[in-house]
């Protein structure tokens, strides 16, 4: 049997409860409108940044086009890396 390297404390449970309350407040306030544009933009930037660290020279615009299913100029290997990163990120 594996023993976890952590314990769940009353303080941790209190933090989780506070976070849940804030989420409900946010949803009830109307500030959360279901617009996922920011999430999509952050996902694109995250994929682009991760690939840039791995020396993929494609620009953010190229990554955006490839994920959108459009044709883009670039080496097939670099384009495949973008497609694979998209699959891995969900």
N, C-alpha and C positions, 0 to 999 in steps of 0.2 A: 504494500500500500504506500502510495506517495504522500508525503506530508508537505503541504504548501509552505513556501518560504515567507509567508505573511500570515497575519491574523486579522480578522475583521473586528475592529474595535467599535465602541459606541460612537466615537468621534467620526469615524468613517461613515457609519450609517447615518449620522446627523448630516454630514456633508451631502450624501446622496439624496436625502430627503429635501434638503434646501435646493439642490439643483433641480429636482423634480418640480418643486413649487415654482421656481423661476421659469421653467419651461412652460408650465400651465399659465402663468401670468403673461408670458410673452405671446402665447397663442391666443389667449383671451383678449389681449389688448389690441389685436389687429395689426400689430407691428410685423407679425409673421404672416405674410400674405401668400406664401406658397410659391413665390417667385424663385426659381432655382437658377437664375442667370449667374449669380455670384458663385454658386457651387460649381457650375459648369466652367466658369472662367478660372476658378482656382484649380480645378482638376486639370484643365489644359496647361496652365502654368506649371503645375506640379510635374506633369508628364514631360513637358519641355525641359524643365530644370534637371530632372533626373537623367534624361537622355544627354543633356549638355555636359553633365558631370562625366558621362561615359564617352565623351568626345563625339557625340552625334552633332554634326554641324547644321542641321535643319533649324530654320527659324520658327518662332512661335506661330507665324502665319502658315508656314508649311505644315506644322503639326496640327493646327486647327483644320486645315483643308483635308489632310489625310484622315483625321478622325471623323470628319463630316462625310467621308466617302468620295471626296473629289480627287481628281488627279493632281499630282504635285511633282515638281522636278526634284530629283534627288537620286542618289544611288539606291538600288533595290534593297540593299542591306539596311540602309538607314530608314527607309520607308517601312520595312518589315519590323524594325525595332520599335517604331511608333505604334504599329498595329498590335504588336505583342504587349507593349506597355498599356495600351488601351484595354486589352483583354484582362491583364493582371489587375488593373485598377477598378474593374467592375463596370 
